[in-house]
């Protein structure tokens, strides 16, 4: 246990967004510990989890629940308290608002003219990026994919063409099915499965999506899991003959403008150019 943090002057009233450890309690920053020590009240996901963190720094503070199930009802009261009190917001692990409901609290606090401060620190998505060995110059955090197969496939289709490394959260029991769905929807890209980040059994397993799906099919892992997927490879330029063939087929079903629009979208080509080509085809 660390030594208790000395309490100095009261905090300015407002909202304090405090990042907490994702596993190793030693990752709590001195500034975060100081804010938690001096806050008038702490808005928490699970009071049992935050109570353990507070014991680690040797303090007790009042806590109020703030999570997906009660956020709408709790928010007005918290905003009111920020007028005269320092309200700290924490999640069970990592940076609040990342795959958590806190953004509406920040939005409404700003709208009410409250003082808003962030105390940055651990974030599983960013930590996983540092372990994966995949491009980090551009990435998209996609949170949890839907659990139902059709909805999951639709969500994957939405991000399939984004030229960025993808970062997702997942649970152990769903991991293999999620990896297989990613392989089907994205192609067999390089990826990494990271788990138990900052804990004793921290692990980062790399391979293709298909390889990783097979690895975990019969042995779902435990712990907090982050999937990191490489961006798509460079797409070859569209073949003009393929575009022409697609345009001929589309003209059998659609008016000229709609046919040109459909093929332009599918091939990433200029719609006006294809419209002129379609008119020429009609006249031939």
C-alpha positions as CSV (number, residue, x, y, z in Angstrom):
1,X,0.0,0.0,0.0
2,X,1.2,3.5,-0.8
3,X,1.4,6.2,1.9
4,X,-1.7,8.3,2.3
5,X,-1.7,11.5,0.2
6,X,-1.5,14.7,2.2
7,X,-4.7,16.8,1.9
8,X,-4.0,20.4,0.9
9,X,-6.4,23.2,0.0
10,X,-9.9,22.2,-1.3
11,X,-10.3,21.6,-5.0
12,X,-12.1,24.1,-7.2
13,X,-15.8,23.0,-7.7
14,X,-16.4,21.2,-10.9
15,X,-15.9,17.9,-12.7
16,X,-12.6,16.0,-12.5
17,X,-12.2,13.1,-15.1
18,X,-9.7,10.7,-13.4
19,X,-8.0,7.9,-15.2
20,X,-7.4,4.9,-13.0
21,X,-5.2,1.7,-13.4
22,X,-6.2,-1.0,-15.8
23,X,-4.6,-3.6,-13.7
24,X,-1.5,-2.6,-11.8
25,X,-2.4,-0.2,-9.0
26,X,1.1,1.3,-9.1
27,X,0.0,3.0,-12.4
28,X,-2.2,5.4,-10.5
29,X,-0.5,8.8,-11.0
30,X,0.3,11.0,-8.0
31,X,-2.0,13.7,-9.5
32,X,-4.9,11.2,-9.8
33,X,-4.3,10.1,-6.2
34,X,-4.3,13.7,-5.0
35,X,-7.6,14.5,-6.8
36,X,-9.3,11.4,-5.5
37,X,-8.2,12.3,-2.0
38,X,-9.5,15.8,-2.2
39,X,-12.7,15.3,-4.2
40,X,-16.0,15.9,-2.3
41,X,-17.6,13.0,-4.0
42,X,-16.6,10.3,-6.5
43,X,-18.9,9.1,-9.3
44,X,-18.1,5.4,-9.8
45,X,-19.1,2.4,-11.9
46,X,-18.8,0.0,-9.1
47,X,-18.2,1.2,-5.5
48,X,-16.5,-2.1,-4.6
49,X,-13.8,-1.6,-7.3
50,X,-13.2,2.0,-6.4
51,X,-13.2,1.3,-2.7
52,X,-10.2,-1.1,-3.3
53,X,-8.4,1.7,-5.2
54,X,-9.0,4.2,-2.4
55,X,-7.8,1.7,0.2
56,X,-4.6,1.4,-1.9
57,X,-3.9,5.1,-1.4
58,X,-5.2,5.1,2.2
59,X,-8.2,7.3,2.0
60,X,-12.0,7.1,2.2
61,X,-14.3,9.4,0.1
62,X,-18.1,9.5,-0.5
63,X,-19.1,7.6,-3.7
64,X,-22.1,7.7,-5.9
65,X,-23.0,5.2,-8.6
66,X,-22.8,6.4,-12.2
67,X,-23.1,3.8,-14.9
68,X,-25.2,2.9,-18.0
69,X,-28.2,1.9,-16.0
70,X,-28.7,5.0,-13.9
71,X,-26.8,7.8,-15.8
72,X,-29.9,9.6,-17.0
73,X,-31.3,9.9,-13.5
74,X,-28.0,10.7,-11.7
75,X,-26.7,13.3,-14.2
76,X,-28.8,16.3,-13.1
77,X,-27.9,15.9,-9.4
78,X,-24.2,15.6,-10.2
79,X,-24.3,18.7,-12.4
80,X,-26.0,20.6,-9.5
81,X,-23.3,19.4,-7.0
82,X,-20.5,20.6,-9.3
83,X,-21.6,24.2,-8.6
84,X,-20.2,24.0,-5.1
85,X,-18.3,20.7,-4.9
86,X,-15.5,18.9,-6.6
87,X,-16.9,15.8,-8.3
88,X,-14.4,13.1,-9.5
89,X,-15.5,10.7,-12.3
90,X,-13.8,7.3,-12.5
91,X,-14.5,4.1,-14.4
92,X,-13.7,0.6,-13.0
93,X,-10.4,0.6,-15.0
94,X,-8.7,3.0,-17.3
95,X,-9.8,6.4,-18.7
96,X,-13.4,7.4,-18.2
97,X,-15.6,8.0,-21.3
98,X,-13.6,5.4,-23.4
99,X,-16.4,2.8,-23.9
100,X,-18.2,4.4,-20.9
101,X,-21.3,6.6,-20.5
102,X,-19.4,9.7,-19.2
103,X,-19.4,11.9,-22.3
104,X,-22.9,13.1,-21.6
105,X,-21.9,14.2,-18.1
106,X,-19.0,16.2,-19.6
107,X,-21.3,17.7,-22.3
108,X,-23.9,18.8,-19.7
109,X,-21.3,20.0,-17.3
110,X,-19.8,22.3,-19.9
111,X,-23.3,23.5,-21.0
112,X,-24.0,24.4,-17.3
113,X,-20.7,26.4,-17.1
114,X,-19.0,24.0,-14.8
115,X,-15.2,23.7,-14.4
116,X,-14.1,20.5,-16.2
117,X,-10.6,19.0,-15.8
118,X,-9.0,15.8,-17.1
119,X,-6.4,13.8,-15.2
120,X,-5.0,11.5,-17.9
121,X,-3.6,8.1,-17.4
122,X,-4.0,4.4,-18.4
123,X,-6.1,3.4,-21.3
124,X,-6.4,-0.2,-22.4
125,X,-6.9,0.7,-26.1
126,X,-3.7,2.8,-26.3
127,X,-1.7,0.3,-24.2
128,X,-2.7,-2.5,-26.6
129,X,-1.5,-0.4,-29.6
130,X,1.9,-0.1,-28.0
131,X,2.1,-3.9,-27.6
132,X,0.7,-5.1,-30.9
133,X,3.6,-4.0,-33.3
134,X,1.1,-2.7,-35.8
135,X,0.9,0.8,-37.4
136,X,0.0,3.5,-34.9
137,X,0.0,6.6,-37.1
138,X,-3.7,6.3,-37.6
139,X,-6.2,4.1,-35.7
140,X,-9.9,3.7,-35.0
141,X,-11.2,2.6,-31.6
142,X,-14.4,0.6,-32.3
143,X,-15.3,-0.5,-28.8
144,X,-17.3,-3.7,-28.5
145,X,-18.8,-5.2,-31.6
146,X,-22.4,-6.5,-31.3
147,X,-22.8,-10.0,-30.0
148,X,-25.4,-11.2,-32.6
149,X,-23.8,-12.5,-35.8
150,X,-25.8,-10.4,-38.3
151,X,-25.3,-7.1,-36.4
152,X,-21.7,-7.9,-35.9
153,X,-21.1,-8.5,-39.6
154,X,-22.9,-5.2,-40.5
155,X,-20.7,-3.3,-38.0
156,X,-17.5,-4.9,-39.5
157,X,-18.6,-4.0,-43.0
158,X,-18.9,-0.4,-41.9
159,X,-15.2,-0.3,-40.9
160,X,-13.8,-2.7,-43.5
161,X,-12.4,0.0,-45.8
162,X,-11.1,2.4,-43.2
163,X,-7.4,2.9,-43.8
164,X,-6.4,2.7,-40.1
165,X,-5.4,0.1,-37.5
166,X,-8.6,-1.1,-35.7
167,X,-8.8,-1.4,-31.9
168,X,-11.7,-3.4,-30.3
169,X,-12.6,-4.6,-26.9
170,X,-13.9,-8.2,-26.5
171,X,-14.6,-10.8,-23.8
172,X,-13.0,-14.2,-23.6
173,X,-16.1,-16.4,-24.4
174,X,-16.8,-14.3,-27.6
175,X,-13.2,-13.9,-28.7
176,X,-12.8,-16.7,-31.3
177,X,-16.2,-16.0,-33.0
178,X,-15.3,-12.3,-33.1
179,X,-11.9,-13.0,-34.7
180,X,-13.5,-15.3,-37.2
181,X,-16.1,-12.7,-38.1
182,X,-13.3,-10.1,-38.5
183,X,-11.4,-12.4,-40.8
184,X,-14.5,-13.0,-43.0
185,X,-15.4,-9.3,-43.2
186,X,-11.9,-7.8,-43.4
187,X,-9.8,-10.5,-45.0
188,X,-7.1,-12.4,-43.2
189,X,-5.2,-9.4,-41.8
190,X,-2.4,-9.4,-39.3
191,X,-3.7,-8.8,-35.8
192,X,-2.8,-9.0,-32.1
193,X,-4.8,-10.2,-29.1
194,X,-3.7,-8.5,-25.9
195,X,-4.9,-9.4,-22.4
196,X,-4.2,-8.7,-18.8
197,X,-2.3,-5.6,-19.7
198,X,-0.1,-4.3,-16.8
199,X,-0.9,-7.4,-14.8
200,X,1.4,-10.4,-13.9
201,X,0.2,-12.5,-16.9
202,X,0.2,-9.7,-19.5
203,X,0.1,-11.3,-22.9
204,X,0.2,-10.1,-26.6
205,X,-0.3,-12.9,-29.1
206,X,0.2,-12.0,-32.8
207,X,-0.8,-13.7,-36.0
208,X,-3.4,-13.5,-38.7
209,X,-7.1,-13.2,-37.8
210,X,-7.7,-16.8,-38.9
211,X,-4.8,-18.1,-37.0
212,X,-5.9,-16.3,-33.8
213,X,-9.5,-17.4,-34.2
214,X,-8.3,-21.1,-34.4
215,X,-6.0,-20.6,-31.4
216,X,-8.7,-19.5,-29.1
217,X,-11.6,-21.7,-30.5
218,X,-11.2,-24.3,-27.8
219,X,-9.5,-22.3,-25.1
220,X,-11.2,-18.9,-24.5
221,X,-8.8,-16.7,-22.5
222,X,-9.7,-15.0,-19.2
223,X,-9.2,-11.3,-18.4
224,X,-9.7,-8.0,-20.2
225,X,-9.0,-8.4,-23.9
226,X,-8.1,-5.9,-26.6
227,X,-8.0,-6.9,-30.3
228,X,-5.8,-4.8,-32.6
229,X,-6.1,-5.4,-36.4
230,X,-3.8,-4.1,-39.1
231,X,-5.2,-1.6,-41.7
232,X,-6.1,-2.9,-45.2
233,X,-3.4,-3.3,-47.8
234,X,-3.1,-1.0,-50.7
235,X,-6.1,-1.7,-53.1
236,X,-5.1,-2.2,-56.8
237,X,-6.5,0.5,-59.1
238,X,-9.8,-0.4,-60.7
239,X,-9.7,-2.1,-64.1
240,X,-11.6,0.1,-66.6
241,X,-12.9,-3.0,-68.4
242,X,-14.4,-4.3,-65.1
243,X,-16.1,-0.9,-64.5
244,X,-17.5,-1.0,-68.0
245,X,-18.8,-4.5,-67.5
246,X,-20.4,-3.5,-64.2
247,X,-21.9,-0.4,-65.9
248,X,-23.4,-2.5,-68.8
249,X,-25.0,-4.8,-66.2
250,X,-26.3,-1.9,-64.1
251,X,-27.9,-0.3,-67.1
252,X,-30.1,-3.4,-67.5
253,X,-31.7,-2.7,-64.1
254,X,-31.4,1.1,-63.5
255,X,-31.8,4.5,-65.2
256,X,-28.6,6.0,-66.4
257,X,-27.9,8.3,-63.4
258,X,-28.5,5.6,-60.8
259,X,-26.4,3.1,-62.8
260,X,-23.5,5.5,-62.9
261,X,-23.9,6.3,-59.2
262,X,-23.9,2.6,-58.2
263,X,-20.8,1.7,-60.2
264,X,-19.0,4.9,-59.2
265,X,-19.5,4.0,-55.5
266,X,-18.5,0.3,-56.1
267,X,-15.3,1.2,-58.0
268,X,-14.3,4.5,-56.3
269,X,-14.6,6.3,-59.6
270,X,-15.9,9.7,-60.6
271,X,-19.6,9.7,-61.0
272,X,-19.8,12.4,-63.7
273,X,-17.3,10.5,-65.8
274,X,-19.3,7.3,-65.5
275,X,-22.5,9.1,-66.3
276,X,-21.0,10.3,-69.5
277,X,-19.8,6.8,-70.3
278,X,-23.3,5.4,-69.6
279,X,-24.9,7.9,-71.9
280,X,-22.4,6.9,-74.6
281,X,-23.2,3.2,-74.0
282,X,-26.9,4.0,-74.3
283,X,-26.3,5.7,-77.7
284,X,-24.2,2.9,-79.1
